[in-house]
Amino acid sequence: MPRPWIEALADRGSVHSLGVAFDAPRPSPHLARWAIRAAADDGVQAAHITIGGAQVLVAEQDPRFLGGSIGAHHARVLAELLVRARETRPDAVLLLLASGGVRLHEANPAEIALARALRALIDVRAAGVPVIALCVGDVFGGASVLACAAERTGMLPGTRLGLSGPKVIATAKGRQEIDPEDAAGLDAVFGAAAREARHQAHLVPEDVAVLRAWVTAGIDGHTPFERALRETQTRLDVSLDGSPRTRAWRVPAAWQDLLTRVNDSALWRTHDRRLVVVGAPGDQSLSAAALHAIDEALLAMLAAEVPHTLVLVEDSAGHEISRAAEEMCLSRYLAQHAAVIGACRACGIEVIGLLAGRGHSAAFFVNALQADRLVAVDTARVMAMDPRAVARVTGLDHAALTASLETNPVLGHAASLLAHWTAVEMIADADAAALQRWQSFSKS
């Protein structure tokens, strides 16, 4: 594919290959069933460049291929670029984003691969390398979380950024909530000017000299990860503006006698204080206020007493889908949650994700899928997006999608199907023995 933004932003003659692993063809194997011709590069290219002499690893998405959607191979390029950055320590990583998010045609492998890319982004920031994201096209879904997880996020004029796109919100809440055909209304929620006015991103003029200077300023003004994390937590608290923060957090019933709740928060500790459990919202969706409350408790834990093991209980109705959530830029809260989990990982805490019920959409993506180990009870379910919304957004046949839910590892909802794509430990139930086993590991 052409890479116009890489070529435009790089110093003259400074664009270099990252090697065979990045240049070899990587067409998606999951598109033929939908009669879609795969792209050799799966819609993303990466390179090593310099900008004003600074060494930069860069990736650029192509919105012309399936809306820049992120398939499994596409996501692996992003992850490998970020892992390379952690190993080689360039002056910065630059992500040139234009994507509708996870490619729903290959939901499970794509979501898992993008979760690994997000984890790699947090890890490279924790290692001290600045990550800068520039939205050169519309950015939605998991790609918006990636953008907001960067240390510095910019948007070109006319671009939009959000977690749930207009069609998804309209499917879930009706056109009275948001009208996908109302361009002015959409810009007021998702547009670059609106995001800058609400201090959610930088609006950067589409001028190469200005863009290069903006990237350079991001490198020169780099903030260490831990300080940036706590500053972001404070800014997000202010943005909540009185939103209700109480939540009926849940842990498996069999664990109750083994745990003590920490200050009426989302956290529980084992009696020896070596293992901490983060509860799940259960039937409720995950809101910005709920995410902020979890992260506040986790950051307080890190400041007071670092446990050996952190268990993230996954079971929710997914992330909040509403106009209000998008105006608040829920993607920033989701990105912050992944960053806080990354901070726990950087402190040497073993992070275990327990899929105890529903692993739904971005709530699963930034939580249990960020863990070092993923464990699932045999009745658990996963869902990148409701099949109705998938059919409406992609134009795929709803009946064909529904028929795949129990058996197809690409699109299916049974947690056991994840084993096809990732190492997942299946257990019969989240009983006391499971928690005691992890507790004994934390003592060793």
GUNU-101238 format. One record per residue: x, z, y of N, C-alpha, C in turn. Coordinates in pm, whole numbers, padded with zeros to 5 digits, always signed. Atoms other than C-alpha are relative to their C-alpha. Layout:
XZYXZYXZY...
This chain:
+00084+00000-00119+00000+00000+00000+00087+00000+00124-00074-00017-00125+00113-00033+00360+00007+00148+00036-00012-00139-00044+00233+00294+00512+00022+00000+00152-00019+00023-00143+00172+00233+00881+00042+00125+00076-00034-00120-00076+00193+00593+00999+00140+00050-00033-00137-00038+00034+00511+00670+00807+00098-00084+00079-00091+00091-00071+00678+00364+00955-00001+00025+00150+00012-00018-00145+00548+00435+01305+00068+00128+00048-00050-00129-00045+00654+00800+01320+00148+00021-00029-00139-00020+00040+00996+00770+01154+00097-00058+00102-00108+00061-00076+01319+00713+01342+00030-00137-00062-00027+00136+00047+01419+00348+01316+00098+00001-00118-00089+00014+00115+01567+00267+00975+00015+00125-00085-00021-00127+00070+01517+00620+00840-00094+00021-00119+00094-00017+00111+01245+00560+00576+00072-00029-00131-00071+00015+00127+01392+00618+00230-00088+00047-00115+00074-00036+00121+01253+00640-00121+00038+00140-00046-00025-00130+00062+01219+00977-00293+00037-00015-00147-00043+00021+00137+01307+00818-00624-00106-00062-00087+00086+00071+00094+01155+00653-00929-00129+00077-00027+00119-00079+00032+00916+00941-00996-00111-00020+00103+00099+00021-00106+00743+00870-00664-00037-00147+00018+00023+00143-00023+00772+00490-00665-00067-00070-00118+00056+00066+00118+00655+00413-01020-00152-00013+00011+00147+00014-00003+00297+00281-01060-00067+00121-00065+00073-00116+00052+00043+00558-01119-00151-00023+00010+00144+00027-00009-00302+00397-01152-00081+00104-00075+00087-00097+00066-00584+00633-01241-00057-00058-00129+00061+00047+00124-00701+00606-01603-00149+00033-00010+00137-00052+00008-01043+00751-01516-00103-00086+00073+00091+00077-00083-01197+00475-01303-00065-00118-00073+00052+00119+00069-01252+00193-01552-00142+00022-00051+00134-00026+00052-01562+00362-01697-00107-00025+00106+00094+00025-00111-01722+00316-01353+00018-00140+00057-00027+00139-00042-01602-00047-01326+00069-00004+00135-00079-00005-00124-01364+00048-01045+00143-00036-00034-00138+00041+00023-01027-00121-01026+00095+00104+00060-00094-00102-00045-00747+00136-01002+00105-00060+00091-00109+00041-00088-00477+00120-00735+00132+00046-00060-00129-00033+00061-00114+00117-00844+00057+00131+00050-00056-00123-00057-00023+00401-00607-00104+00113+00008+00111-00095-00002-00359+00585-00648-00032+00050+00141+00042-00032-00136-00399+00586-00271+00090+00093+00078-00091-00087-00076-00092+00780-00158+00143-00049-00018-00143+00032+00007+00272+00710-00076+00079+00113+00064-00087-00107-00050+00561+00946-00008+00137-00057+00031-00132+00047-00040+00902+00908+00154+00079+00114+00063-00087-00087-00080+01197+01084+00313+00029-00075+00130-00024+00061-00131+01227+01014+00687+00070+00101+00091-00039-00092-00107+01377+01158+00999-00090-00026+00120+00075+00008-00125+01183+01230+01319+00082+00075+00104-00089-00062-00097+01410+01293+01615+00120+00065-00066-00114-00052+00073+01686+01354+01365-00035+00107-00101+00041-00104+00095+01491+01621+01174-00033-00063-00136+00024+00050+00136+01476+01573+00796-00142+00039-00042+00142-00023+00029+01111+01535+00688-00038-00071-00130+00066+00062+00115+00939+01474+00355-00144-00025+00040+00129+00040-00054+00617+01287+00424-00084-00068-00108+00096+00071+00085+00307+01172+00236-00109-00057+00088+00106+00065-00077+00046+00929+00368-00110-00048-00095+00114+00043+00079-00302+00875+00224-00059-00129+00055+00061+00129-00036-00483+00541+00224-00152+00012-00009+00146-00017+00005-00851+00578+00324-00074-00123-00050+00066+00123+00046-00921+00220+00215-00026+00004-00150+00021-00009+00143-00897+00318-00152-00091+00120-00030+00099-00104+00033-01212+00513-00245-00002+00111+00103+00008-00098-00108-01215+00682+00093+00115+00097+00005-00115-00092+00002-00871+00832+00040-00019+00114-00098+00029-00109+00092-01019+01044-00238+00122+00032-00087-00119-00049+00068-00767+01252-00430-00026+00010-00150+00006-00004+00144-00742+01169-00798+00113+00086-00055-00100-00087+00062-00526+01357-01046+00142-00049+00027-00135+00051-00025-00224+01125-01006+00036+00010+00148-00018-00014-00144-00265+01123-00627+00042+00144+00032-00029-00141-00027-00267+01505-00624+00137+00039-00052-00132-00035+00055+00041+01521-00844+00112-00047+00091-00101+00045-00097+00236+01316-00589+00015+00103+00111-00005-00102-00105+00142+01570-00321+00071+00126-00050-00061-00121+00055+00238+01860-00547+00151-00019-00020-00142+00025+00026+00569+01702-00649+00079-00011+00129-00066+00005-00131+00653+01629-00285+00027+00141+00051-00013-00137-00050+00595+01995-00197+00099+00081-00084-00099-00066+00085+00793+02119-00496+00140-00048+00037-00129+00055-00043+01078+01886-00393+00044+00066+00131-00034-00063-00128+01061+02035-00043+00049+00143-00019-00044-00138+00024+01092+02387-00179+00141+00002-00057-00133+00005+00062+01399+02282-00377+00108-00045+00099-00102+00062-00085+01574+02079-00105+00000+00053+00143+00012-00063-00132+01460+02266+00210+00024-00098+00117-00009+00087-00119+01408+01979+00460-00044+00080+00123+00045-00068-00122+01326+02063+00820-00151+00016+00003+00146-00011+00002+00956+02004+00752-00057-00091-00108+00084+00091+00077+00689+01849+00533-00111-00046+00092+00107+00057-00083+00444+01616+00708-00102-00067-00092+00110+00060+00078+00107+01533+00548-00088-00081+00095+00083+00089-00080-00072+01233+00699-00128-00025-00079+00119-00013+00083-00424+01293+00575-00114-00088+00047+00120+00080-00025-00725+01063+00552-00073-00007-00133+00054-00014+00135-00938+01168+00257-00134+00070-00001+00127-00066+00021-01286+01259+00144+00009+00119-00093-00019-00114+00087-01138+01524-00087+00017-00041-00145-00015+00025+00143-01132+01551-00465-00083-00122-00041+00069+00120+00048-01224+01222-00632-00100+00042-00107+00104-00052+00088-01555+01308-00795-00016-00082-00128+00000+00082+00120-01517+01023-01046+00087+00062-00110-00091-00066+00096-01248+01238-01214+00013+00146+00038+00011-00130-00065-01361+01581-01101+00094+00106-00055-00077-00112+00053-01193+01825-01340+00151-00018+00012-00145+00013-00014-00839+01684-01364+00044-00012+00146-00036+00014-00141-00843+01597-00994-00001+00135+00071+00007-00131-00067-00954+01944-00882+00115+00090-00044-00111-00082+00049-00697+02115-01103+00131-00045+00062-00125+00052-00057-00418+01887-00979+00011+00030+00148-00005-00030-00143-00515+01936-00614+00020+00150+00023-00024-00144-00012-00527+02314-00666+00149+00031-00015-00145-00020+00016-00167+02293-00785+00076-00047+00124-00062+00045-00124-00077+02093-00475-00017+00104+00111+00023-00105-00100-00236+02361-00256+00092+00119-00027-00089-00111+00035-00042+02629-00442+00144-00033+00038-00136+00041-00035+00280+02431-00393+00019+00000+00151-00009-00004-00147+00203+02397-00020+00023+00142+00049-00016-00140-00040+00166+02774+00015+00139+00050-00038-00132-00047+00045+00483+02834-00187+00113-00055+00086-00108+00055-00083+00692+02599+00026-00001+00064+00139+00006-00075-00127+00565+02771+00342+00061+00138-00017-00056-00133+00025+00652+03109+00190+00153-00006-00011-00145+00018+00012+01001+02969+00122+00065-00033+00134-00055+00019-00134+01041+02901+00496+00001-00141+00052+00005+00140-00046+00974+02526+00522-00133-00024+00072+00125+00028-00070+00719+02429+00790-00076-00117-00064+00086+00109+00047+00426+02219+00667-00094-00036+00114+00079+00050-00112+00253+02006+00930-00098-00103-00053+00103+00094+00044-00074+01824+00869-00058-00074+00120+00061+00082-00105-00203+01538+01084-00111-00083-00063+00115+00076+00049-00550+01398+01021-00002-00135+00071-00004+00134-00058-00508+01025+01077-00129-00077-00033+00132+00050+00032-00857+00961+00937-00090+00119-00024+00090-00111+00031-01159+01169+00839+00054+00076-00121-00054-00086+00104-01064+01464+00618-00109+00100-00041+00107-00087+00048-01321+01646+00402+00037+00060-00135-00017-00060+00131-01351+01860+00090+00131+00073-00013-00126-00069+00026-01036+01994-00071+00113-00046+00090-00103+00049-00092-00826+01775+00159-00004+00078+00132+00010-00079-00123-00959+01975+00456+00063+00138-00018-00066-00128+00027-00839+02297+00290+00151-00020+00005-00143+00032-00006-00497+02136+00243+00045-00011+00146-00035+00015-00142-00496+02041+00613+00007+00135+00070+00006-00130-00067-00592+02392+00722+00101+00100-00055-00102-00087+00057-00335+02551+00491+00138-00026+00060-00126+00029-00067-00058+02386+00691+00024+00098+00114-00032-00088-00113+00123+02583+00958-00056-00056+00131+00045+00067-00122+00013+02328+01220-00090-00115-00043+00098+00102+00039-00296+02105+01196-00042-00079+00122+00039+00087-00111-00361+01807+01423-00101-00104-00044+00099+00104+00027-00634+01546+01449+00012-00108+00105+00005+00110-00095-00633+01203+01607-00139-00009+00061+00133+00020-00060-00918+01120+01848-00089-00081-00093+00096+00073+00081-01229+01006+01663-00002+00040-00146+00001-00045+00140-01139+01176+01334-00089+00123-00014+00086-00115+00030-01352+01442+01166+00063+00081-00113-00052-00091+00102-01263+01743+00953-00108+00099-00039+00097-00098+00047-01488+01960+00737+00010+00017-00150-00001-00025+00144-01537+02109+00394-00112-00079-00068+00115+00072+00055-01888+01991+00303-00038-00112+00095+00034+00113-00084-01958+01643+00431-00148-00004+00033+00140+00008-00043-02284+01549+00603-00097-00032-00114+00090+00035+00111-02434+01391+00288-00019+00118-00095+00011-00117+00088-02358+01703+00085-00092+00105+00062+00084-00099-00068-02518+01932+00344-00145-00046+00001+00137+00052-00002-02821+01706+00374-00065+00009-00137+00054-00013+00135-02862+01705-00005-00038+00144-00030+00023-00141+00030-02840+02085-00021-00105+00064+00089+00083-00071-00098-03031+02180+00295-00105-00087+00068+00093+00089-00067-03222+01873+00411+00057-00057+00128-00050+00068-00119-03173+01639+00704-00025+00079+00127+00020-00083-00118-03307+01901+00943+00122+00089+00026-00122-00079-00016-02984+02096+00880+00108-00085+00065-00096+00093-00060-02765+01797+00957-00041-00142-00040+00042+00138+00024-02845+01427+00985+00124-00088-00015-00118+00084+00021-02577+01203+00829+00004-00125+00087+00003+00120-00084-02690+00919+01058+00020+00030+00149-00011-00039-00140-02652+01114+01385+00148+00015+00038-00144+00001-00027-02300+01021+01496+00039+00105+00102-00034-00097-00105-02303+01234+01811-00011+00142-00054+00017-00132+00058-02436+01533+01620+00112+00036-00097-00109-00024+00093-02169+01495+01353+00130+00030+00074-00121-00026-00078-01893+01477+01613-00001+00140+00061+00011-00134-00058-02023+01800+01768+00035+00109-00101-00034-00097+00104-01968+01974+01435+00141-00025-00053-00122+00032+00074-01675+01793+01269+00109-00067+00084-00091+00086-00074-01509+01588+01543+00122+00071+00056-00128-00054-00047-01154+01633+01671-00015+00078+00131+00017-00069-00128-01264+01725+02023-00069+00135-00018+00071-00126+00027-01505+01989+01891+00092+00099-00070-00092-00090+00070-01240+02131+01658+00102+00059+00097-00095-00055-00097-00994+02164+01944-00068+00098+00094+00071-00091-00090-01254+02322+02172-00023+00136-00064+00020-00127+00070-01314+02587+01905+00132+00055-00055-00134-00047+00038-00935+02632+01856+00022-00005-00151-00012+00015+00145-00953+02507+01496+00103-00105-00039-00102+00102+00024-00706+02218+01527+00045-00053+00135-00051+00065-00122-00497+02031+01784-00054-00143+00006+00035+00140-00025-00637+01708+01930+00124-00067+00056-00127+00064-00038-00333+01478+01950-00027-00146+00033+00024+00139-00037-00351+01146+02139+00067-00097-00096-00053+00101+00092-00295+00834+01930+00107-00082+00071-00115+00059-00066+00039+00759+02093+00123+00044-00078-00109-00032+00091+00350+00740+01877+00098+00100+00061-00095-00092-00062+00578+00913+02126-00057+00142+00007+00064-00131-00008+00329+01196+02175-00009+00064-00139+00012-00052+00137+00275+01232+01799+00135+00047-00052-00133-00043+00043+00648+01246+01732+00039+00130+00068-00031-00124-00073+00686+01511+02000-00081+00118-00054+00085-00106+00055+00395+01708+01850+00058+00050-00133-00063-00040+00126+00563+01707+01507+00127+00080+00027-00124-00070-00034+00896+01808+01660-00027+00140+00053+00037-00132-00051+00728+02093+01846-00040+00094-00112+00036-00080+00115+00586+02213+01517+00121+00049-00077-00123-00040+00069+00932+02219+01362+00074+00105+00083-00075-00093-00087+01094+02390+01661-00072+00134+00017+00077-00123-00021+00812+02644+01693-00041+00068-00129+00034-00056+00132+00806+02738+01324-00013+00152+00003+00024-00144+00012+00663+03084+01255+00019+00041-00145-00017-00046+00138+00777+03275+00944-00134+00026-00068+00126+00000+00074+00512+03274+00673-00076+00132+00012+00072-00128+00000+00428+03645+00662-00061+00028+00136+00055-00024-00134+00386+03670+01039-00114-00098+00029+00106+00098-00021+00183+03347+01051-00126+00039-00076+00114-00042+00081-00040+03483+00774-00081+00107+00071+00070-00111-00065-00124+03800+00964-00057-00041+00135+00055+00052-00126-00168+03619+01295-00125-00082-00026+00118+00078+00035-00410+03379+01129-00115+00091-00037+00105-00093+00039-00602+03669+00978-00068+00061+00123+00057-00055-00124-00648+03816+01327-00084-00103+00073+00077+00105-00068-00761+03485+01476-00132-00027-00072+00122+00025+00075-01011+03431+01197-00100+00114+00015+00087-00114-00022-01149+03780+01248-00077-00017+00130+00065+00022-00130-01223+03700+01612-00106-00109-00012+00093+00113+00012-01393+03375+01510-00128+00035-00075+00120-00037+00076-01639+03557+01283-00114+00042+00091+00100-00025-00104-01819+03683+01593-00123+00074-00053+00111-00083+00043-02028+03953+01431-00070-00040-00127+00063+00039+00127-02107+03778+01102-00002+00118-00097+00007-00113+00093-02223+04024+00835+00110-00007-00106-00116-00002+00088-01936+04133+00611-00022+00077-00130+00026-00073+00123-02099+04342+00341-00026-00098-00113+00014+00088+00115-02106+04199-00008-00010+00085-00126+00016-00071+00126-02221+04317-00350+00101-00056-00101-00105+00053+00087-01889+04247-00524-00021+00048-00143+00022-00032+00140-01902+04239-00902+00130-00008-00081-00103+00010+00104-01658+04316-01180-00073+00012-00134+00069-00012+00129-01741+04294-01553-00042+00143-00030+00055-00134+00025-01958+04588-01660+00089+00082-00092-00084-00071+00095-01721+04676-01944+00125+00060+00064-00120-00050-00067-01446+04746-01690-00027+00123+00088+00035-00100-00100-01633+05002-01481+00073+00132-00021-00061-00130+00026-01491+05313-01652+00152-00002+00013-00147+00011-00009-01136+05180-01625+00049-00022+00142-00036+00038-00137-01146+05106-01252-00055+00098+00102+00046-00076-00118-01177+05285-00919-00007-00096+00117+00014+00091-00113-01310+05095-00618+00086+00047+00118-00089-00030-00112-01078+05077-00317-00078-00010+00131+00058-00005-00135-01247+05185+00008-00121-00091+00020+00122+00079-00012-01580+05009-00056+00029-00148+00028-00040+00140-00024-01396+04674-00049-00028-00082-00125+00013+00088+00117-01382+04383-00292+00100+00035-00109-00110-00032+00091-01090+04552-00469-00030+00124-00084-00001-00115+00091-01074+04787-00769+00141+00015-00053-00129-00027+00062-00766+04955-00918-00020+00068-00136-00006-00083+00120-00687+05080-01265+00051+00138+00042-00032-00138-00038-00626+05454-01269+00150+00022+00020-00145-00013-00021-00249+05405-01294+00047-00079+00121-00024+00071-00126-00271+05184-00980+00093-00122-00016-00092+00112+00021-00059+04911-01140-00071-00134-00004+00077+00124+00009-00338+04655-01173-00117+00007+00098+00108+00009-00098-00583+04545-00903-00092-00115-00039+00101+00102+00031-00906+04352-00962-00075-00035+00128+00082+00048-00111-01079+04140-00696-00135-00042-00057+00133+00030+00050-01454+04128-00752-00049-00137+00042+00060+00131-00026-01677+03820-00741-00136+00019+00067+00130-00012-00067-01988+03752-00530-00120-00029-00089+00111+00021+00093-02197+03657-00836-00095-00108+00046+00102+00099-00034-02521+03487-00735+00012-00050+00143-00013+00038-00140-02416+03462-00371+00109-00105+00020-00104+00096-00036-02217+03184-00210+00111+00072+00075-00117-00059-00065-01874+03252-00065+00006-00046+00145+00004+00030-00143-01895+03270+00314+00135+00029+00065-00121-00031-00076-01625+03290+00580+00021+00150+00010-00011-00145-00015-01701+03660+00632+00043+00065-00131-00037-00056+00130-01676+03731+00259+00147-00026-00031-00141+00032+00022-01342+03551+00231+00090+00087+00085-00082-00080-00091-01208+03735+00533+00009+00145-00048+00001-00138+00049-01312+04071+00384+00094+00017-00120-00093-00007+00114-01128+03998+00058+00144+00000+00049-00137+00015-00046-00816+03891+00244+00047+00121+00080-00036-00121-00075-00823+04193+00475+00039+00110-00099-00030-00103+00099-00830+04419+00170+00131-00030-00073-00124+00035+00070-00550+04227-00005+00122+00021+00089-00112-00021-00090-00325+04234+00302+00027+00149+00021-00019-00145-00009-00385+04608+00339+00068+00054-00125-00064-00039+00125-00290+04647-00027+00149-00031+00003-00140+00038-00004+00035+04456+00025+00081+00088+00094-00069-00085-00096+00121+04675+00323+00019+00142-00052-00003-00139+00045+00057+04998+00131+00073+00019-00133-00054-00021+00135+00143+04962-00239-00021-00128-00081+00008+00128+00070+00221+04643-00428-00021+00024-00149+00022-00017+00144+00068+04635-00779+00083-00100-00079-00071+00096+00085+00220+04454-01074-00085-00122-00028+00089+00108+00043-00087+04246-01161-00124-00003+00088+00122+00022-00078-00378+04101-00963-00092-00088-00083+00098+00077+00076-00691+03981-01147-00109-00047+00095+00102+00060-00085-00922+03745-00958-00120-00036-00086+00120+00028+00079-01272+03755-01108-00076-00115+00068+00066+00120-00053-01436+03414-01062-00142-00010-00052+00140+00021+00034-01815+03393-01059-00078-00003+00131+00073+00010-00127-02013+03264-00761-00086-00125+00000+00082+00119-00020-02265+03012-00639+00077-00107+00078-00082+00096-00073-01975+02827-00474+00017+00039+00145-00019-00028-00142-01879+02805-00109-00130-00024+00076+00120+00018-00083-02140+02826+00165-00009-00144+00048+00024+00137-00047-02291+02487+00247-00104+00008+00112+00091-00008-00115-02442+02487+00597+00067-00055+00123-00054+00043-00128-02401+02359+00946+00083+00110+00064-00070-00113-00062-02299+02707+01064+00138+00019-00063-00129-00015+00067-02023+02727+00801+00099-00106+00048-00088+00107-00046-01885+02393+00917+00041+00018+00145-00037-00027-00139-01898+02486+01284+00109+00108+00007-00100-00106+00005-01696+02796+01193+00130-00049-00063-00113+00059+00073-01457+02570+00996+00036+00087-00121-00019-00076+00122-01494+02735+00657+00130-00037-00070-00125+00043+00064-01194+02533+00539+00117+00090+00039-00109-00088-00044-00967+02761+00745-00001+00131-00077+00010-00126+00073-01096+03072+00568+00038-00020-00147-00039+00031+00137-01057+02909+00228+00152-00018-00010-00146+00019-00002-00701+02803+00317+00071+00134+00015-00062-00132-00018-00621+03155+00435-00006+00081-00129+00010-00073+00126-00746+03298+00106+00107-00047-00099-00106+00052+00087-00515+03068-00091+00137+00048+00047-00128-00046-00054-00232+03171+00142+00024+00148-00031-00014-00143+00032-00298+03543+00085+00035+00017-00147-00037-00004+00141-00290+03485-00291+00146-00042-00017-00139+00043+00004+00037+03300-00235+00095+00109+00046-00082-00112-00047+00172+03600-00043+00014+00105-00110-00009-00092+00114+00087+03819-00344+00099-00052-00102-00092+00063+00096+00270+03575-00568+00144+00013+00049-00135-00009-00056+00571+03579-00332+00056+00141-00008-00043-00140+00015+00582+03959-00364+00030+00035-00145-00030-00024+00139+00628+03923-00739-00118+00047-00083+00120-00041+00073+00270+04007-00838-00042-00111-00095+00057+00097+00092+00143+03834-01151-00148-00015+00032+00137+00026-00038-00188+03670-01058-00073-00067-00118+00081+00050+00111-00450+03617-01331-00138-00036+00053+00136+00039-00035-00770+03422-01270-00090+00015-00121+00096-00017+00109-01065+03530-01485-00128-00073+00035+00124+00074-00018-01345+03274-01501-00106+00068-00085+00095-00084+00072-01621+03518-01595-00141-00057+00002+00132+00059-00011-01921+03306-01494+00010-00142+00048-00005+00134-00057-01936+03007-01261+00124-00020+00086-00109+00045-00086-01629+02839-01120-00050-00120+00077+00078+00100-00073-01796+02642-00846+00074-00048+00124-00048+00070-00120-01648+02393-00596+00122+00068+00062-00118-00049-00069-01402+02514-00331+00024+00148-00022-00017-00142+00028-01466+02879-00415+00093+00020-00120-00086-00003+00119-01299+02820-00755+00138-00055+00034-00122+00072-00037-01038+02586-00607+00101+00091+00070-00093-00083-00076-00888+02847-00370+00019+00138-00059-00006-00136+00055-00930+03150-00594+00064-00004-00139-00057-00009+00134-00888+03150-00974+00095-00115-00032-00090+00112+00026-00728+02803-00975+00134+00015+00071-00130-00028-00062-00449+02946-00755+00082+00099-00081-00067-00103+00078-00357+03200-01022+00114-00057-00085-00108+00040+00091-00046+03193-01243-00056-00031-00138+00064+00018+00130-00268+03221-01552-00150-00009+00021+00145+00012-00007-00629+03114-01601-00059+00038-00135+00069-00046+00119-00849+03295-01853-00149-00024+00022+00143+00028-00014-01213+03199-01919-00076+00056-00119+00087-00040+00109-01492+03357-02119-00069-00125-00054+00046+00123+00064-01648+03114-02363-00135-00050+00051+00127+00046-00057-01979+03099-02174+00015-00048+00144-00022+00035-00140-01821+03016-01836-00023-00149+00025+00028+00137-00041-01902+02698-01644+00085-00035+00122-00071+00048-00118-01712+02487-01392-00077-00117+00060+00073+00108-00067-01855+02252-01132+00071-00035+00130-00063+00043-00124-01665+02054-00871-00104-00021+00109+00110+00022-00093-01998+01961-00709-00127-00019-00082+00127+00021+00067-02365+01960-00803-00018-00148-00033+00013+00142+00039-02442+01638-00999-00086-00082+00094+00083+00075-00096-02714+01541-00748+00084-00046+00118-00084+00034-00114-02462+01554-00467+00106-00103-00040-00099+00098+00046-02202+01368-00674-00061-00139-00002+00065+00130+00007-02451+01088-00738-00026-00056+00138+00031+00049-00134-02549+01070-00373+00126-00041+00076-00122+00028-00075-02195+01079-00236+00073-00122-00055-00080+00106+00062-02038+00838-00486-00080-00125-00035+00080+00112+00047-02331+00616-00581+00001-00016-00151-00003+00006+00146-02264+00689-00949-00137+00033-00058+00130-00019+00064-02554+00697-01192-00020+00147-00038+00025-00142+00025-02709+01046-01204-00021+00028-00148+00025-00020+00142-02825+01008-01563+00130+00000-00080-00129+00006+00069-02476+00910-01677+00083+00124+00027-00072-00123-00033-02328+01206-01493-00054+00118-00080+00063-00112+00070-02577+01449-01645+00032-00002-00149-00030+00013+00143-02510+01317-01994+00141+00044-00035-00141-00034+00024-02140+01404-01951+00028+00149+00009-00028-00137-00041-02183+01770-01859+00050+00091-00112-00037-00093+00108-02134+01928-02203+00119-00047-00083-00100+00052+00093-01880+01702-02370+00117-00072+00063-00105+00084-00060-01674+01496-02126+00101+00085+00074-00098-00086-00067-01347+01665-02022+00027-00038+00145-00022+00041-00139-01332+01464-01699-00108+00056+00091+00113-00038-00085-01677+01554-01566-00076+00122-00049+00081-00104+00061-01807+01827-01796+00013+00135+00064+00008-00132-00063-01902+02180-01692+00042+00114-00091-00041-00108+00090-01810+02383-02002+00145+00038+00028-00136-00045-00034-01502+02594-01925+00101-00042-00106-00092+00039+00107-01352+02505-02263+00058-00139+00021-00049+00135-00026-01316+02146-02140+00125-00001+00088-00120-00007-00085-01049+02261-01892+00127+00000-00083-00118-00005+00085-00815+02310-02185+00064-00138-00017-00054+00136+00010-00776+01932-02190+00099-00028+00112-00080+00031-00119-00610+01945-01845+00096+00110+00039-00083-00111-00044-00453+02287-01808+00003+00106-00109-00008-00109+00096-00342+02589-02007-00101+00107+00040+00101-00102-00026-00654+02805-02015-00020+00080-00127+00020-00089+00114-00689+03106-02242-00148+00033-00011+00142-00027+00020-01042+03127-02383-00017+00133-00072+00030-00126+00065-01180+03469-02470-00151+00009-00018+00143-00011+00028-01517+03571-02612-00075+00070+00112+00070-00079-00101-01598+03822-02340+00103+00074+00084-00086-00080-00086-01446+04009-02045-00024+00147-00032+00025-00136+00044-01449+04336-02239+00113+00093+00043-00100-00098-00041-01248+04653-02189+00136-00032-00061-00127+00031+00067-00986+04534-02438+00081-00103+00079-00071+00101-00079-00902+04232-02219+00072+00064+00118-00062-00067-00116-00842+04450-01912+00113+00091-00045-00104-00090+00049-00643+04704-02115+00124-00078-00043-00114+00083+00039-00425+04424-02251+00081-00040+00123-00071+00036-00123-00342+04304-01899+00063+00121+00065-00055-00123-00055-00290+04664-01790+00128+00038-00074-00121-00034+00075-00040+04718-02069+00114-00094+00035-00103+00093-00044+00146+04404-01961+00060+00047+00133-00048-00041-00133+00169+04545-01608+00090+00122-00007-00087-00118+00015+00341+04856-01741+00135-00035-00061-00122+00037+00071+00606+04663-01933+00108-00049+00094
